[in-house]
Amino acid sequence: MSKKHNKVMKNLFLILVLSVFSFSCKDNKTSDKQDESTQTAMQKNLSKYVSVKLTADLSVLTEKEREMLPILIQAADKMNDLFWYESYGDKAELLNSITDEDSKKFIKINYGPWDRLNGNVSFIDGIDDKPKGANFYPQDMTKEEFEAAEIEDKSSIYNFVRRDENGKLYSIPYHKQFETELAEVSKLLLEASKLAEDEGLKTYLELRAQALLDDNYQPSDLAWMDMKTNTLDIVIGPIETYEDQLFGNKAAHEGYVLIKDQEWSSKLARFASFLPELQKGIPVEDAYKTETPGTDSDLNAYDVVFYAGDCNSGSKTIAINLPNDEEVQLQKGTRRLQLKNAMRAKFDKILVPISEVLIDESQRKHITFDAFFANTMFHEVAHGLGIKNTINGKGTVRTALKEHASALEEGKADVLGLYMVQQLHEKGEIEGDMKDYMTTFITSIFRSVRFGASSAHGKANMIRFNFFKEAGAFTRNEDGTYTVNYDEMLVAMSDLSNVILTLQGNGDYDGVAKLVAEKGIISEELQADLDRLSMANIPVDVVFEQGIEVLGL
């Protein structure tokens, strides 16, 4: 080989090496940029949440109650894995496939790779948006296929729908699917029941332990309603149906561990007795208010010390209205649990900062914790008003309205809750300025609408915001703040109550679908205002530091 040829070959080799090195550097830079972009996006996602320690005054507990508390927390904690399966599927497989720690944190907040505060869109590359039926049904199943299929206990809220090897749909009850896990939870509840000094709590824990093993929850729901004097409480099992956005029918597992604030609860107790009287006055034709709400309803304040499963995913619950069983509701009413410490955290860290950006300066003095507490409380009480069964033979409102039932029911409770506040204020049963309740109510719409369209509460708030806007209940000022128009707001409250109660009573699925399509949206103007809240670093919701160590047990 000649020297000249040798030199050419060396030059070619050098060019090739430099080219490979150059491309390699570019690839690394692109990869670094993608990593940086992922980290930035995840940090932005995580900033939607502010961390709060869940603590309570344990000095109110007896020695045996202090002994029981860690057992109840252990039982509730096991709901996390069950809800993970219902929401997504294999938690370990998903987390093991992710290397970025911020992404893992955000996955854990959402119990899956879908952002619950952003319409359940996927935030992990290669994973599609969330199936409407979560993991309750086969992902390739259509509504029509389900409705045409012959499945055992088809309408049960306590089973999964799966395909056999021939592709045929069948059901598997929760107590079979989760046999091992639920046996452990049942054992823990029985262990706690042996420490219970309150007879009502003891009976409830025993019956709930059994219900987890056979999916027959009604006896324990009735026992829970009969429980009056207990300080410790646990809400545990498959309860709300929000996660099933295909039919709104399958219940998801969750757990709360609670300590009753006896002093606050005694102040609230008398309000439940007004339900039958208030039912007669709700702004709708008589045919839609013939049901008599149960007066055995309890209204209590609690400090919550542990959240798990459904209630701990995405936006956190600050008040509970249970049981959901319509038969129990008509027989016994419901219990309304106000989660005082969680409520205070959201008021201080989210609601007040929102008002400083979006509410007219002259009306900010009307944002008060007492009004926030009352509005939230009467939202839960208002679930007991209205109608549970359609007036035209279409069955219960929940079954007739399918996947839209939850959003409409939340909308009803919000607007009828304010109606109750107004009625009781007129009677002199509630103190304070009515403007406090109304201004705090409007500010709360901005808080809840940020939960997004994947949340029943978020959707209900979008509908109400747009309805109220058209009715002139508030005005948007040139500086981007809002002024509440109190007289127009009272009229809008009455009109929206009538619309919702009529749709529910008629079981009007198409009418509700139209309402959701037209009003369950965020306009560009509203989105720009919500973006200002994010730019001001106001969190959307809270995440909890919680558990036995946080409580110092």
N, C-alpha and C positions, 0 to 999 in steps of 0.2 A: 504494500500500500504506500503511495507517495506521501511526502511530508505535507504537500498542499492539501491533499484529500484528508489527511489526518487532522489538519488544522480546521478544515470545514466541519468535520464530524464533531470535533471538540466544541466548536462554536454552536453547532446545532444542539448538542447535548446541554450546553450552558443555558441556551435560550429555553429549552424544554424544562430544565430544572427551575429556572426563574419563573416560567409561566405557571408551573405546578404550585410553586411557593406563593405566587401572586394570587392564584385562584383559591389556594388554601386559606390565605389571609382574608380574602374577601368572604369566603364561606364562614370563617370564624367570626368575622365582624358581623355578618348577617345573622349568624346564630346568636352572637352576644346581644345584638339589637333585639332579636325576638325574645330572648330571655329577659332582657331589661323591660321590654314592652309587657310581657306576661306579668313580671313582678309589679310593675307600675299599676297595671289593671287590677291585679289582686289586692294591692295595698289600698287602691281606691274603693274596691268592693268591701274590704274589711272595715274601711272608715265609715261605712253606712251604719255600723253598730258601735255602741259605747258599752264598755264593760261595767257591770254593777255587781257588788257583793250582796248576796242574799243572806241577810241575817235577821234575827228576831230576838226578842226578850225571852230567854229560856227559864227565867226565874219563876214564871207563872206555872211551870210544869211540876208535877209531883215526881218523886224519885222513880216510880215505875214508868211514868210517861217519858222521862229522860232516857230510860232504858229501852223503851219501845221505839223511840224516834229513829235511831240508826237502822233498826230492822225495817221500818216503813220506807226509809230512804233506799235501802238495799232492794226492796221489792219494786219500788217505783223505777229505779235505775234499769231494771231488766226490761222495761218497756222500750228503752232506746233501741235495742237490737231488733225487737219485733217491728217497730216502726220503720227502721232502716230497710227491712225486707219488704214492707208494704210500699214504701216510697220508691225504692230503687231496685233492691235485689241483694247481690253479694257485696257487702260493704268492704270486706278485706281485700277482695280482688281489685276493686276500684282504687282504694287507697294505696295498695302496693304498686299500682301502675303509674302513680304520680310521684315525681321527685321534688317538686317545688313545695316548700313548707307552707307558704301563704295560701297556695291553692288547696292544700290539705285542710288548713284551718277553715277556709270558706266552704269547702265540701261538708265539713262536720257541722257547721252552722245550718246548712241547708238540707242536711241528711240526703245528700246526693249532688250530682254535678249541675244542678239547675238553680238559677237565682230566683228565689221565691219573691223577692222584692222587685223583680223585673220580668214579670209575665212568664216565669219558669223557663226562660231561655237558657240554653247550655252555655257554660263558661269554660268548658274543657274541649279542646280540639278533638275532632273525631267522634264526638257524642252528639246525637241529634237532640232536638228539644224534647221536653218531657211528654211521654204518652198521657193522654187525657185520663186514662184509667189507672195511672201509676202502675203498680205491679199487682193489682187486684185481678186483672184479666190478662189473657194473652195479648201481646202487642199488636198482632195482626187481626184481632177480632173486630168486626164492625158492630155498630149498634143493632143493625137489622139482623145480623146473624144471632146475636144474643137474644133478641126479642122472639125470634122464630124457634130457638132451641128448646128442647125439653131437658131441663136441668133440675136436679133435686134441690128443694128449698131455694128456688130461683130468686125469690124476693128477700131472702135472709140478708141481714146486714153483717152477719158473722161468718162469711165464708169467702174463699177464693174461687175464681173460675179458671179452669185449666183445660188443656187438650190432652186426650189420650193418644196412644200410638197411631190410631187411625184418623186423628184430627178431629174427633168428636169432642164437644164441650162437656165438661162435668164439673162438679163442685167438690171442694174439700173444706170442711169446717175448720175454723181457727183452732179449736181445741185438739184437732188431729195434726194440723200443720205444725203447730208449736207445742206439741205434747210434752217434750222434755222441759222446755223453758217454763211453760205454765205450771208444771208440777212443782218446780222450784219456787215460783212466786206464790203459789197456793200454800206451800209449806211455810214460807216466811209470814204470810198473813195469819196463819193458824198460830204460829209462834208468838206473833204480836198480840193476838186475841187473848192468850193466856195471861198477858200482863195488863190487859185492859181493866180498869176499875169502873169504867162507865158501862153499864149493861147494854145500852143502845149501840155503843161502839163495838163491844164484844160480839153482839149478834150480827152486826153488819160485816165485820171482818170474817166471821165464820161462813156467812152466806156468800160473801164475795169470793172467798177461797174456793168454794164449791162451784160458783158460776164460771170461774176461769177454766174449770175442768169439763164443763158440759155446755157452755155458751147459753145457759138459761139465766139471764141477768135480771129479770123482773123481780124475783123475790128479794135480791140484795138491793135493788133500786128502792123498793118499798121500805125495806129496813133502814136504808140511808135516810129516807124522808122522815122516818119515825125517830131518828137520832136527834136529840135536842140539847143535851147538857154536856156533851163532850167538848174538851179543849183541843185535843189532837184529832186530825182527820186525814184521810187519804182518799183521793179520787183516782181510781186505777182500772184499766181495762180498755176494750175497744169502745170508743165513745162517739167522737164527732165524725161526720161523713164528708168534710171539706176536701179531703185528699182525693176522693173519687170524683173527678170532674167530668167523667163520662156519663154517669147516671146519678151521682150524688147519693149513692146508696150504701157503699161499703164503709163500715166504721173502722177507724184507725186507732191503734193502741197508744195510750199516753198515761202519765202519772203525775199527780201533784201531791206533795206532802205539806200540810197546813197546820197552823196554830191559830185558834180562834182568839180574836180580841173581844173578850166578854163585855168590856165597857162600851166600845163602839157598837157592838151587836145589839145591846139592849136599847140604844138610841134608835136603831133602825127598825126594830121588831114591829112597831105599830103600823108601818106603811103597807105591809101586805094585806091588812084588813080592808084597805080601800079598793082593792082590785075589783070586786063585783060592782061597786058603785061606778068606778071609772070605766068599766066595760060597757055599762049602759050609755055612757056619754061619748064614746069614741065616734069620730065624724064619718059614719058610714050608715047605709040603710040597715034597718032592724034585722033583716034576714041574715046579715053577715056578723051579727053579734049575739046570737041566741045561746051560744055555749056559755056556761058559767065557770069562770076560772076557779080552780081549787083555792080555798082560803087557808089551807094548812101550810102554805108557802112560807119559807123562812127567808129572812133577809139578814145576812151576817157579814161582819168584817173579819178578815184573816190576814196574817202575815204568812206568805208562802215561803217555804224554806227549800223546796226542791221541785224542779220541772223536769219532765222526761218525755221523749217521744213526740207525738204530734204537736202538743202545746209548746214544745221547746224549739220547734223548727221555724226559721224565718222570724216573722213578727210574733211577739209573745203576748199571750192572753193576760188581761189584767182584771177580768171578771168572768165568772162562770155561772151558767144557768142550766141546771140539770135536775132530774134525768130528762133525756130526750124522748123516752117512751111515751107516746101520746096517751095510752091508757093510764099510766101512772100520773101523768100531768092532770088529766081530767078527774082522777080519783083523789089525788093528794096535793096537786099543785106542783111547784118546783122549789128548789133551794137556790137562792142567789148569793153567790160568794164574791165579795169584793176583796181583791187582793191588794191590800192597802200599801204595803211596802213597794211592790212592783209599780203600782199606780203613781206613787210619789216620785219614784225614779224617773218615770216617763214625763211627768209634769215638769219637774225641775230641769231635766237634761234635754228635753225635746220641745214640749209645748210652749214654755215661756220663751225660749230662743226663737221659735217660729213666729210668735206674736210680735217680737221686736223687729222682724223683717217684713211681715205681711199684713199686720193689722194697723189701721189708722192710729196714730199716736194718742189721739184724744180718747180712744176706746180701750187702750191697753190696761187701764186700771180695772177693767171688768174681767180680766183673766185671773181667776182664783182657783186654788186647789179644792175648796169646798164645792164650787160649781162643777169642776171636773169630776170630782168624786160622785156628786149627785147625778150628773148626766150619765156617767158610766153605770151607776147603780140602777137608775131607772130604765136604762137600756135593757138590763137583764130582767127587771121586773116586767117590762113591756112584752117580753117573749110570751108571758102568760095571758096577754090580752089578744083580742081578735078571734081567730078561728083556726082550729086544728084539722077539721074535716070539711071537705068541699060541700056546697049546698045543693049540688046537682048529681050526686051519686058517683063522682069520679074518685072516691076514696079519700085518703088523707091528702092534705095540701102537699106534703113532702113527696109522696109517690106521684101525684098528678103533675107537679112542676119539675120533677127529675133533677137534672144538673143545675137548674136555675133556682131551685128551692132555697138553698142556703143564702145566696146573695139577697134574694127578696126578703127572706125572714130577717136577715141582719138589717136591711133597710127599714123594715117595719119597726123593729125594736128601737132603732135610733130615733125615728121621727115620733113614734108613740111614747118613747121615753121622755122626749121634750114636752109632748102634750101632757103627760102625767105631772111633770115638774110645774108646768103652767097652771094646771088645775089645782094642785095641792098648794101652790103659792097663793092662788086666789082665796083658798080656804084658810090661809094663815097657818098651814101645817109645815111650810118650809119658809125659813127666814132668808134674808138677803135681798138684793136687788135683782129683779128678773133679767135686767140687762147683763148681769154677770153670767147667768146660765146661757143666754143666747149668744153672747160674744164668745164665750169659752166653747160653745157648741160649734160655731162656725170655724174657730181656730182648730178644733179637733178634726174637722173635715180635711184640712190641709195635712194634718198629721197622718190620718188614716189613708188618704188617697195615695200616699207615697208607698203603701204596701203593694200597690200594683194590681193588675187585672187577674192575677192567679189567686188572689185572696178574696174570699167572699166579702170580708169587711171592706177591702179596698174597692171592689166593684160597687158595693152598696153606697159608698161615699162618693164615687164618681157620678152615679145616678142622681144622688141628692144634690151634689154641687151644681150639676147642669140644670136640674129642675128648679132649684132655688135661684140660680142666676137668671133664668128666663122669667121667673116670677118677681124679680126685682128685690129679693130678700137681702141682697148686698150690692154694693157698687164698687167697681174697681177704679181707684183714683189715678191721676196722671203720674204720681210718683211710684205706682206699682203696689200701693197698699190698698186694703179693702176696708170699707165702712159698712157696718151692719145697719140695715133699715128695719127697725124692730117691728113696726106695724105690718109691713109687707111679709116679714118672716113668719109671723103667726098665721097669716092667711095661707102661705105656701106650705107650712107644716100641716095644716088641716087638709089642704087639697091633695098633698102627696100621700097622707094617711089613707084617704078615700081611694085613691088609685090603687095603692098596694093591697089594701084589704079586699077590694073588689076582685082584683086579679087572683088573690089567694082563694077566696070563697068560690070563685068560678072554676078554679083549677085550670086557668086559661094559659096553657103552656105557650101558645103562639103569641099571645099578648105580652107575656113576660119576656119572651125572646126578642120581641120588637122593642120593648122598653130598654132592655140590656144593650141591644144593638145601637139604638139611637142615643141613649143617655149614659151608658156605661163606658164612656170614652174620655180621654184627657185631651183637651184642645191644645193647639200650639201655644196659645197665650198662657194657659194654666201650666203647661210643661215648662215654659220659660220661667215662670214664677217658682216652680218647684226646683228648677235648676239653680236658682238664686239661693235656695236653702242649702243645697249641696255645696255651692261655692262659699257659703258662710260656715262650712264645716259643721252643720247641724246634723247629728246622726238621725237615721230613719228609725232605728229601734235599738233594743238592748240585747246584750248577751250576759249570761250570769256566771259569776264565780260562785259555786255552790257546793254543798255536800257536807259531810260529817266534819271534815277538818275546818272548813270555813266557819262552821257553827261552834267550833272549839269543843266538840264532844270527844 
